Amino acid sequence: MNKAELISAVAAEAGLSKVDAKKAVEGFITAVSNALKSGEKVSLVGFGTFSVSERAARTGINPSTKNPITIPAKNVVKFKPGAELAEAIN
């Protein structure tokens, strides 16, 4: 499902126009992104939790030259599904 399909699904499920659903989806994405940027966790009970985790620097290998390279540390977004979501997909 891409963003346009998600907007259509939200509009149909919530009885909104596609314009209003687009605003809602984009507002949700912006709010979650801003919270994660500031180091907060976003917990949606029954759905899951978004959090930021630091991935440590590590050594890798350049596949074309076989030379070792250093992969720098970076922050990554993690998602842990909630119990209700996990049960719903099984």
N, C-alpha and C positions, 0 to 999 in steps of 0.2 A: 504494500500500500504506500503510495507516495503522498505528498502533502495535499495535492488537489483532491485525491480520493478520500483522504482523511477529512478534509473540509466538507465534502459532499456527504460523507457518512455522519459527521457531527450535525450538519444541517438537517438531515433526515431523522436522526435519532431524537434531536432536541426540538424539532419543529421550528427551526430558525431559517431565515433566508441564508443563501450562500454567502452574502456579503457580511452578515452578522456572524456566521460561523467562522468565516475567514478572520474576522477581527478577534474572535474568541480564541482560535487556535494560535494566531500570531501573538496575542497577549499572553497566553500560557507559555509559549516558547520563550518569549522575552523575559517573563517573570522567573522562570526556572533558570535560564541562562544567567541572569543578573544575580540570583541567589547563589548559584554555583561559583560565579566569579568572585563573590565576596567570601567564599569559604563555607557557606552554609549547606546543610543537607536539606533536601526537599523530600518529605515523607507524605505519601498519599495512602492512607490506611486502606488496606484491601487491594491496592494496586501495586505499590512498591516504593522504593527509596532511591533517589538519585544522589550521588555523592561524588566528591573529587578525591582522587588518590594520587600520590606522587609515585611515579615510576622511576626507580633509581637508574643512574647511568650504568651502562654495561658495554662490554666489548662484543662486536659483531664481526662478520667477515663480508667483505665486498665480493659478491658472487662472480663478477667479471674478472677481477684481478687476484682474488683469493688473499688479498692483504687484510690484516686486521684493522678495524676502524672502531672509533669510540662513538657510541650512540649516547647522546646527552640525556640527562634526566629531564622529565617533563611531567606535567599534570595531566591526568586522564579522567574522564567521566566514567563512573561505574553505575550500573543499575542492578538492584537486587529486587526481584519480584516478591510481592506480598503473598501470603498464604492463599488468599481467595483467587488471585490471578493464576498462581501455580496449579491450584486444583481445577480451575476452569479449563485449562488447556490440556489436562490429562484425560 
